[in-house]
Amino acid sequence: MSGRSSPSGHPIRVVLVDDHAVVRTGLAQLLSGTDGIEVVGTAGDGAEALEVVRETGPDVVLMDLQMPGTDGVAATRALRAEGLPAQVLVLTSYSDGDRIIAALDAGAVGYLLKDAEPDEVLAGIRAVARGESPLHPRAARALLSARRPTPAEAEDASVLTVREVEVLRLVRQGLANKQIARRLGITERTVKAHLTSVFQRLGVADRTQAALWAERHGL
């Protein structure tokens, strides 16, 4: 497995977060045997993850979602609220659309499933370090099909989440994704994920049609 993978040329520093010790150990063995990736800490829950990230300053946090106490979504949200630069890549068993949206809304930049091949996990970590947003194909399908609306539902703003309504209102105002991200305190990638969901829920093809829908419905 090849060379240096981070933009700076240094190893990608990773913190592993999972409540199962056997999973953490297996991931640590996989990553530690890979050139260009360095495991700098592990945590068994979200609260511990915050402490470890503060202490070690990783590039990437490989985050489980379902954990006792502070779960992965809450931990991701806390990392973003503190302005910590580590990027969160979710690694979980859950592929339902609502959970994916919750993780992205909290600030995660990628979403992988635990049945992924080891090479897919490594590729996901490298992609996050390059500023990309890897999504497991099944997670991507779930995100796109989450609550796909009927024609009647597509005329009802209640099919949208509160955050999607906020994003749609700003689209109607003519703001670009980067401006929306700054206004709402989320990442540009999360804005794009919300817009993808909005398009699917409303049955529109692009942001212009979405803005017209918002105007028609008084948003």
PLY file of the C-alpha trace (Angstrom):
ply
format ascii 1.0
element vertex 219
property float x
property float y
property float z
element edge 218
property int vertex1
property int vertex2
end_header
0.00 0.00 0.00
1.52 3.19 -1.11
3.06 6.32 0.20
2.14 9.57 1.63
-1.51 10.43 1.30
-2.17 13.77 2.94
-1.93 17.05 0.99
0.91 18.17 3.28
2.96 15.06 2.52
2.78 13.96 6.17
0.97 10.80 7.32
-2.78 11.20 7.74
-3.37 11.33 11.50
-6.46 9.33 12.47
-8.49 8.88 15.67
-10.69 5.77 15.85
-14.02 5.99 17.72
-16.07 2.84 18.36
-17.62 1.37 21.49
-16.48 -2.16 20.60
-12.86 -2.80 21.58
-12.48 -5.59 19.02
-13.51 -3.19 16.22
-11.08 -0.52 17.42
-8.28 -3.08 17.62
-9.00 -4.43 14.14
-9.13 -0.97 12.61
-5.96 0.07 14.42
-4.14 -2.97 13.04
-5.40 -2.25 9.52
-4.45 1.41 9.59
-1.15 1.00 11.43
0.01 -1.41 8.74
-0.71 1.11 6.00
1.84 3.58 4.67
0.76 7.20 4.91
-1.73 6.69 7.76
-1.00 7.01 11.48
-3.40 6.12 14.30
-2.88 8.78 16.97
-5.69 7.84 19.35
-8.78 5.73 20.02
-11.99 6.30 21.97
-14.90 4.15 23.11
-17.63 6.81 23.02
-18.33 10.33 21.84
-17.33 12.11 25.04
-13.96 10.36 25.11
-13.56 11.10 21.42
-13.76 14.84 22.10
-10.99 14.58 24.69
-8.76 12.49 22.41
-9.27 14.81 19.43
-8.42 17.85 21.54
-5.23 16.16 22.77
-3.99 14.67 19.49
-5.22 17.05 16.74
-5.93 14.41 14.08
-6.72 15.03 10.43
-9.54 12.47 10.31
-11.87 10.98 12.93
-13.30 7.59 11.96
-16.57 7.77 13.89
-19.11 5.11 14.83
-22.68 6.38 15.32
-24.41 4.07 17.79
-22.55 4.37 21.11
-23.60 4.67 24.75
-23.66 8.14 26.28
-22.59 10.66 23.65
-23.29 9.07 20.26
-21.46 9.76 17.02
-23.86 12.42 15.75
-23.65 14.41 19.00
-19.86 14.02 19.10
-19.55 15.22 15.50
-21.74 18.22 16.23
-19.60 19.06 19.29
-16.38 18.82 17.27
-17.75 21.29 14.74
-19.09 23.59 17.45
-15.61 23.79 18.99
-14.09 24.58 15.61
-11.74 21.60 15.76
-10.24 21.04 12.30
-10.48 17.23 12.27
-12.80 15.91 9.55
-15.31 13.22 10.56
-15.74 10.10 8.45
-18.61 7.96 9.72
-18.09 4.18 9.82
-21.29 2.49 10.93
-23.66 -0.41 10.38
-26.64 1.85 9.67
-27.61 2.89 6.15
-31.04 4.50 6.64
-31.50 7.90 5.04
-32.52 9.77 8.20
-29.41 8.66 10.06
-27.18 9.63 7.13
-28.78 13.07 6.93
-28.40 13.52 10.70
-24.68 12.70 10.51
-24.06 15.02 7.56
-26.10 17.76 9.18
-23.93 17.42 12.30
-20.84 18.00 10.17
-19.60 14.61 8.97
-17.99 14.77 5.53
-18.26 11.10 4.58
-20.30 8.00 5.37
-19.05 4.41 5.10
-20.60 1.13 6.21
-18.87 -1.52 8.29
-19.37 -4.17 5.62
-17.03 -2.18 3.35
-13.82 -3.86 2.23
-10.65 -2.76 4.08
-9.38 -1.04 0.94
-12.60 1.00 0.80
-12.06 2.23 4.35
-8.48 3.21 3.55
-9.59 4.92 0.34
-12.28 6.77 2.30
-9.77 8.09 4.82
-7.48 9.27 2.03
-10.42 10.87 0.21
-11.41 12.83 3.33
-7.81 13.99 3.76
-7.95 15.31 0.17
-11.10 17.28 0.94
-13.52 14.85 -0.69
-16.75 13.33 0.67
-16.84 9.56 0.28
-20.22 7.83 0.52
-20.76 4.08 0.52
-22.93 3.27 -2.54
-25.71 1.87 -0.37
-25.63 4.95 1.83
-25.75 7.19 -1.24
-28.82 5.34 -2.55
-30.50 5.61 0.85
-29.76 9.33 0.96
-31.20 9.90 -2.51
-34.33 7.82 -1.87
-35.03 9.01 1.68
-38.74 9.79 1.81
-39.11 10.02 -1.96
-42.34 12.04 -2.22
-45.63 11.23 -3.89
-46.95 13.97 -6.20
-49.22 15.21 -3.39
-46.35 15.26 -0.89
-44.18 17.18 -3.34
-46.62 20.10 -2.97
-46.38 19.99 0.82
-43.52 21.75 2.62
-43.91 19.37 5.56
-41.97 16.73 3.61
-38.86 18.83 4.31
-36.86 18.82 7.52
-36.36 22.09 9.42
-32.79 22.34 8.14
-33.86 21.65 4.55
-36.38 24.48 4.77
-33.62 26.79 6.04
-31.36 25.83 3.15
-34.19 26.20 0.62
-35.07 29.68 1.88
-31.47 30.78 1.39
-31.41 29.24 -2.10
-34.50 31.30 -2.89
-32.59 34.39 -1.70
-29.92 33.62 -4.28
-27.14 32.57 -1.89
-24.42 30.21 -3.14
-23.65 26.99 -1.27
-20.59 28.51 0.40
-22.65 31.47 1.64
-25.39 29.15 2.90
-22.80 27.08 4.76
-21.41 30.17 6.50
-24.89 31.46 7.33
-25.99 28.16 8.91
-22.65 27.17 10.44
-22.39 23.91 8.51
-20.02 22.63 5.84
-20.52 23.25 2.13
-20.66 19.48 1.63
-23.57 19.31 4.08
-25.38 22.04 2.15
-24.99 19.98 -1.03
-26.31 16.89 0.75
-29.36 18.83 1.96
-30.00 20.17 -1.55
-29.81 16.66 -2.99
-32.44 15.60 -0.46
-34.59 18.68 -1.19
-34.52 17.98 -4.93
-35.59 14.37 -4.33
-38.33 15.24 -1.84
-39.81 17.98 -4.02
-39.35 16.19 -7.32
-37.35 19.05 -8.86
-34.22 18.86 -10.98
-32.13 21.84 -9.91
-31.85 24.83 -7.56
-33.77 27.11 -9.93
-36.80 24.83 -9.82
-36.37 24.50 -6.06
-36.30 28.29 -5.67
-39.46 28.61 -7.75
-41.11 25.95 -5.58
-40.09 27.90 -2.47
-41.52 31.12 -3.91
-44.77 29.40 -4.85
-45.14 28.06 -1.31
-44.19 31.29 0.42
-40.98 30.05 2.03
0 1
1 2
2 3
3 4
4 5
5 6
6 7
7 8
8 9
9 10
10 11
11 12
12 13
13 14
14 15
15 16
16 17
17 18
18 19
19 20
20 21
21 22
22 23
23 24
24 25
25 26
26 27
27 28
28 29
29 30
30 31
31 32
32 33
33 34
34 35
35 36
36 37
37 38
38 39
39 40
40 41
41 42
42 43
43 44
44 45
45 46
46 47
47 48
48 49
49 50
50 51
51 52
52 53
53 54
54 55
55 56
56 57
57 58
58 59
59 60
60 61
61 62
62 63
63 64
64 65
65 66
66 67
67 68
68 69
69 70
70 71
71 72
72 73
73 74
74 75
75 76
76 77
77 78
78 79
79 80
80 81
81 82
82 83
83 84
84 85
85 86
86 87
87 88
88 89
89 90
90 91
91 92
92 93
93 94
94 95
95 96
96 97
97 98
98 99
99 100
100 101
101 102
102 103
103 104
104 105
105 106
106 107
107 108
108 109
109 110
110 111
111 112
112 113
113 114
114 115
115 116
116 117
117 118
118 119
119 120
120 121
121 122
122 123
123 124
124 125
125 126
126 127
127 128
128 129
129 130
130 131
131 132
132 133
133 134
134 135
135 136
136 137
137 138
138 139
139 140
140 141
141 142
142 143
143 144
144 145
145 146
146 147
147 148
148 149
149 150
150 151
151 152
152 153
153 154
154 155
155 156
156 157
157 158
158 159
159 160
160 161
161 162
162 163
163 164
164 165
165 166
166 167
167 168
168 169
169 170
170 171
171 172
172 173
173 174
174 175
175 176
176 177
177 178
178 179
179 180
180 181
181 182
182 183
183 184
184 185
185 186
186 187
187 188
188 189
189 190
190 191
191 192
192 193
193 194
194 195
195 196
196 197
197 198
198 199
199 200
200 201
201 202
202 203
203 204
204 205
205 206
206 207
207 208
208 209
209 210
210 211
211 212
212 213
213 214
214 215
215 216
216 217
217 218
